[in-house]
């Protein structure tokens, strides 16, 4: 289970990083898309939840 959550965190980190670059590029071009910023926020929230789940699993095994 720990490996599953660890992989999930890694995938969300990559997704957040990618979406952050998309939003930054849009800002530089002067095209701020609310959908892009909303997706970034959702991904960041999901990453935080995945990290909390990983912490719970990690600490329950010690």
C-alpha positions, 0 to 999 in steps of 0.5 A, spaced: 500 500 500 505 504 501 508 503 494 501 505 491 501 511 495 508 513 493 507 512 486 500 516 486 504 522 489 510 521 484 504 522 478 501 527 482 507 531 483 509 530 475 502 532 473 502 539 478 509 540 475 507 540 468 500 544 469 504 549 473 508 550 467 502 550 462 499 556 467 506 560 467 506 559 459 499 562 458 501 568 463 507 570 459 503 570 453 497 574 456 492 568 455 490 566 462 485 560 462 481 559 468 480 552 466 488 551 466 488 554 473 482 550 476 486 544 474 492 546 477 488 547 483 485 540 483 491 537 482 495 540 487 489 539 492 489 531 490 497 531 491 496 534 498 491 528 499 495 523 496 501 525 501 497 525 507 495 518 505 502 516 504 504 519 511 498 515 514 500 509 511 508 510 512 507 512 520 502 506 521 507 501 519 512 504 524 
